[in-house]
Amino acid sequence: MTRFTVNNQPVEYRLDPATPLLWALRDASNLTGAKYGCGTGHCGACTVDVDGRAVRSCQVSIAAIEGTVVTTIEGLSRERSHPLQLAMIDNAVPQCGFCVPGIIMAASVLLKHDGNPSEDAIKAAVSNLCRCGIYPRLIEAIQRAARAARGEETIPAGARPGIDPADAARIVPALVPPTPLSGE
């Protein structure tokens, strides 16, 4: 059995110790923010924070991180109130959104170690791939989140995630068959 902490909760996985962290998180813990992208560690869609390091979770076994503290996008802020999440939303960075959790986790690790990252530092630390091409807005959003974390800027909170129950299901009036034309 493998034990470590996930999002501030102690976890004991009864999985093969060679199981990649990504699959333990997604399948056993139902934490689906980390995505399977390439399976080779190149794209970064599966990035999580392991003891303050950005780790490609598809490339590390659960045995290799025994006793560590893992933070996923779900543990960063369930309310999406972390400065990075707010800046990403306010700067309209996400497009398809597939890569965004991994990018946010890589950026959050960067901001833990560098409270005022340069563009070059961001490019070096956040090497995740995004097919939508969000990079110019992403760099500004990360720098804006750093300013917010330092108390130099306030980022407005966006709309709460989810669908208003009133909008989730609407009653559609029954279809009335067309009135036949005269003479038919």
C-alpha positions in Angstrom: 0.0 0.0 0.0 1.2 3.5 -0.9 0.5 6.4 1.4 0.8 10.2 0.8 -1.3 13.3 1.2 -3.6 14.5 -1.6 -5.1 18.0 -1.3 -4.5 18.0 2.5 -6.1 14.5 2.9 -4.1 11.5 3.9 -4.6 8.8 1.2 -3.6 5.1 1.2 -3.8 3.6 -2.3 -4.3 -0.2 -2.6 -3.0 -0.1 -6.2 0.1 -1.6 -7.8 3.0 0.6 -6.6 4.0 1.0 -10.2 0.7 2.8 -11.0 1.3 6.2 -12.4 0.2 9.0 -10.1 -2.1 10.3 -12.8 -4.2 7.2 -12.8 -4.3 7.0 -9.1 -5.6 10.5 -8.9 -8.1 10.2 -11.8 -9.4 6.6 -11.3 -9.0 5.9 -7.5 -9.6 9.4 -6.1 -11.9 10.8 -8.8 -9.7 13.9 -9.2 -10.1 14.5 -12.9 -8.5 17.9 -13.2 -5.1 16.4 -14.2 -5.6 15.2 -17.8 -4.0 12.5 -19.8 -2.5 14.2 -22.8 0.5 12.4 -24.3 1.5 9.9 -21.7 5.2 10.7 -22.2 5.5 13.8 -20.0 5.9 16.2 -22.8 2.6 18.1 -22.9 2.1 18.8 -19.2 -1.7 18.3 -19.1 -1.2 16.1 -16.1 1.0 18.5 -14.0 0.4 18.5 -10.3 2.4 19.9 -7.3 4.4 17.3 -5.4 6.1 18.9 -2.4 6.5 22.2 -4.2 7.7 20.8 -7.5 5.7 20.7 -10.8 5.5 17.0 -11.6 4.1 15.4 -14.8 1.9 12.8 -13.0 1.9 10.4 -16.0 5.6 9.9 -15.5 5.9 9.2 -11.7 4.7 6.0 -9.9 2.8 6.3 -6.7 5.6 4.3 -5.0 8.1 7.0 -6.0 6.1 9.7 -4.1 5.4 7.8 -0.9 5.1 10.2 2.0 4.8 13.4 -0.1 2.2 16.0 -0.3 0.4 16.3 -3.7 -1.8 19.2 -4.7 -4.0 19.0 -7.7 -6.1 21.8 -9.4 -9.0 20.7 -7.2 -6.9 21.3 -4.1 -5.6 24.7 -5.2 -9.0 26.3 -4.7 -12.3 24.6 -5.1 -14.0 28.0 -5.4 -11.6 29.1 -8.2 -10.5 32.0 -6.0 -6.7 31.4 -6.3 -5.1 34.5 -8.0 -4.0 32.3 -10.9 -7.5 31.0 -11.5 -9.0 34.5 -11.3 -6.3 36.0 -13.6 -6.8 33.2 -16.2 -10.5 33.8 -16.3 -10.3 37.6 -16.2 -7.7 37.6 -19.0 -9.8 35.2 -21.1 -6.9 32.8 -21.3 -8.8 29.4 -21.5 -10.1 28.3 -24.8 -10.8 24.6 -24.9 -9.5 24.3 -21.3 -8.0 20.9 -21.6 -4.4 22.0 -20.8 -5.4 24.7 -18.3 -5.3 22.7 -15.0 -1.8 21.5 -15.7 -0.7 25.0 -16.7 -2.2 26.5 -13.6 -0.4 23.9 -11.4 2.9 24.6 -13.1 2.4 28.3 -12.7 1.4 27.9 -9.0 4.7 26.1 -8.3 6.6 28.9 -10.0 4.8 31.6 -8.0 5.7 29.7 -4.7 9.3 30.1 -5.6 9.3 33.4 -7.5 6.8 36.1 -6.5 7.7 38.3 -9.4 8.6 36.1 -12.4 9.9 37.5 -15.7 8.6 36.4 -19.0 11.6 34.2 -19.5 11.1 32.6 -16.1 7.5 31.9 -16.9 8.4 30.3 -20.3 11.0 28.1 -18.6 8.8 27.0 -15.7 5.5 26.6 -17.6 6.6 24.5 -20.6 3.2 22.9 -21.0 1.8 22.6 -24.5 -1.4 24.3 -25.6 -2.8 23.7 -29.0 -5.1 26.8 -28.8 -2.0 29.1 -28.6 -2.9 31.0 -25.3 0.7 31.9 -24.6 0.7 35.8 -24.8 -2.4 36.0 -22.6 -1.0 33.3 -20.3 2.2 35.2 -19.6 0.2 38.4 -18.7 -2.2 36.4 -16.5 0.6 34.7 -14.6 2.3 38.1 -14.0 -1.0 39.6 -13.0 -1.6 36.7 -10.5 1.8 37.4 -9.1 0.9 41.1 -8.6 -2.3 40.1 -6.9 -0.5 37.7 -4.6 1.8 40.5 -3.6 -1.2 42.8 -2.9 -0.4 45.2 -5.8 -3.6 44.4 -7.8 -7.1 43.1 -7.2 -8.6 40.7 -9.7 -12.3 40.6 -9.8 -14.0 37.3 -9.1 -15.8 35.9 -12.1 -19.1 34.2 -12.1 -19.3 31.1 -9.9 -18.8 27.9 -11.9 -21.8 25.8 -12.7 -25.2 26.2 -14.2 -28.1 27.9 -12.5 -30.7 25.2 -11.9 -33.3 27.4 -13.5 -31.3 27.3 -16.7 -30.5 23.6 -16.5 -33.9 22.3 -17.6 -36.6 24.3 -19.4 -40.0 23.2 -20.3 -40.5 23.5 -24.0 -44.1 24.0 -25.1 -45.5 21.0 -26.9 -45.2 21.2 -30.6 -48.5 22.0 -32.3 -48.9 20.3 -35.6 -49.3 22.8 -38.4 -52.7 23.7 -39.5 -53.5 22.2 -42.8 -54.0 24.5 -45.7 -57.6 25.0 -46.9 -58.6 22.5 -49.6 -56.5 19.7 -48.2 
